[in-house]
Amino acid sequence: MTFRSYMDIALTEARAAADRGEVPVGAVIISPEGAIIAKAGNRTRELNDPTAHAEILAIRAACAQLGQERLANHDLYVTLEPCPMCAAAIGFARINRLYYGASDPKSGGVGQGPRVFQHSQCHHKPDIYDGIAEKEAADLLVEFFADRRMAGR
C-alpha cells in the first residue's frame, strides 16, 4: 500500500462520519510494518465529547491495541489539518510522520494558527506532509457544510 491508499482509508472514515452527521474528518494509524493499527472518524456529536476528533479516537484505539501510551515509528494519516488539541496529542503520542489532506485556516494547529510543533514547549515534532488528497478532503468538507446551510441546521 502507498501513502495515497492510506489516505483513501482516512477519506472513507471521513465519509462515514459525514453520514453520521459529524464533520467529515477521518484518520488512520499505520504501524512501522505498514499495517493498519486503528482508524476512526469524528464522533463528537455521537459521543457528546468535544475531544472525540478522528485523530484522538485513532490514537486512543492504537494505544489500547498495542498496550502502550506511545506510538513511536507509527504514521498518522488524517483528512484535515489537525487542530491544536490533536496536534498536541500527536506530539504526546510520539507519532513519527503526520500526513494530512486539507489545510484548515480557521482551526488548524500545524501549518496554520498556533503551529503547535514550532513551539519550544513541544517535545516531539513528527515529520509533516500536507496536501495529500487535498482536493477530495476539502470537497467533502465544503459539501458537508453547504448541505447543512441548505437544510438550515
C-alpha positions in Angstrom: 0.0 0.0 0.0 1.2 3.5 -0.7 0.6 6.6 1.3 -2.3 7.5 -1.1 -4.1 4.3 -0.3 -3.8 5.0 3.4 -5.3 8.5 2.8 -8.1 6.8 0.9 -8.9 4.8 4.0 -9.0 8.0 6.0 -11.3 9.5 3.4 -13.6 6.5 3.8 -13.7 7.2 7.5 -14.5 10.9 6.8 -17.4 9.9 4.6 -18.8 7.6 7.3 -18.5 10.5 9.8 -20.5 12.7 7.4 -23.1 10.0 7.1 -23.5 10.1 10.9 -23.9 13.9 10.8 -20.4 14.5 12.0 -17.9 16.9 10.5 -16.2 14.7 7.8 -12.7 14.0 9.2 -11.1 10.6 9.1 -7.8 9.3 10.4 -5.8 6.1 10.2 -2.7 5.0 12.1 -0.1 2.8 10.4 2.5 0.6 12.0 6.2 0.6 11.0 5.4 -2.6 9.0 2.6 -0.9 7.1 -0.3 -2.5 8.9 -3.4 -0.5 9.8 -3.5 -0.3 13.6 -6.5 1.9 14.0 -8.9 4.1 12.1 -11.6 6.5 13.1 -13.9 9.3 12.0 -15.1 12.2 14.1 -17.7 11.3 16.7 -18.1 14.5 18.8 -21.8 14.7 18.4 -22.5 11.0 18.8 -20.4 10.7 21.9 -21.2 14.1 23.3 -17.5 14.6 23.6 -15.7 17.6 22.3 -12.4 15.6 22.3 -13.8 12.8 20.0 -11.9 14.0 17.0 -10.8 11.4 14.5 -7.2 11.7 15.4 -7.8 11.4 19.1 -10.0 8.4 18.7 -7.5 6.7 16.4 -4.6 7.4 18.8 -6.7 6.0 21.7 -7.6 2.9 19.8 -4.0 2.3 18.6 -2.5 2.8 22.1 -5.1 0.4 23.6 -4.5 -2.2 21.0 -0.7 -2.0 21.5 -0.9 -1.7 25.3 1.3 1.4 25.3 0.9 5.2 25.5 3.4 6.0 22.7 3.2 5.3 19.0 6.9 5.9 18.1 7.6 4.9 14.5 3.9 4.9 13.6 2.3 7.2 11.0 -1.0 9.1 11.1 -3.0 10.0 8.0 -5.8 12.5 8.5 -8.0 14.2 6.0 -7.9 17.6 7.7 -5.0 19.6 9.3 -5.1 18.7 13.0 -6.4 21.3 15.4 -4.2 22.4 18.3 -5.6 19.8 20.6 -5.0 17.0 18.2 -1.6 18.3 17.3 -0.6 18.2 20.9 -1.9 14.6 21.2 0.1 13.6 18.1 3.2 15.0 19.8 2.5 13.3 23.1 1.9 10.0 21.3 5.3 10.5 19.5 3.8 9.8 16.1 6.6 9.6 13.6 5.0 11.0 10.5 1.9 13.1 10.0 0.2 13.2 6.6 -2.8 15.4 6.2 -5.1 16.4 3.4 -6.8 19.8 3.5 -5.4 22.8 5.4 -7.6 24.4 8.0 -7.1 28.1 8.0 -9.8 28.6 10.7 -8.9 25.9 13.2 -5.7 24.3 12.2 -2.8 23.9 14.6 0.0 22.6 12.4 0.6 24.8 9.4 -2.0 27.4 10.4 -2.8 29.2 13.6 -0.6 28.3 16.6 1.6 25.9 14.8 2.0 23.6 17.8 5.1 21.8 16.6 7.1 25.0 16.3 6.8 25.9 20.0 9.7 25.4 22.3 7.3 23.5 24.7 6.8 20.9 22.1 8.9 17.9 23.0 8.3 15.9 19.8 7.7 17.0 16.2 6.6 14.5 13.6 7.7 14.7 10.0 4.8 16.5 8.3 3.5 16.0 4.8 0.5 18.1 3.8 -1.8 18.3 0.8 -2.3 14.5 0.4 -5.6 14.1 -1.4 -6.2 17.7 -0.5 -9.0 18.3 -3.1 -11.0 15.3 -2.1 -10.7 16.1 1.6 -11.6 19.8 1.1 -14.5 18.9 -1.2 -16.0 16.6 1.5 -15.9 19.5 4.0 -17.3 22.1 1.6 -20.2 19.8 0.6 -21.0 18.9 4.2 -21.2 22.5 5.3 -23.1 23.6 2.2 -25.7 20.8 2.8 -26.1 21.9 6.4 -26.6 25.5 5.4 -29.2 24.5 2.8 -31.0 22.4 5.4 -30.9 25.3 7.9 -29.0 23.3 10.6 
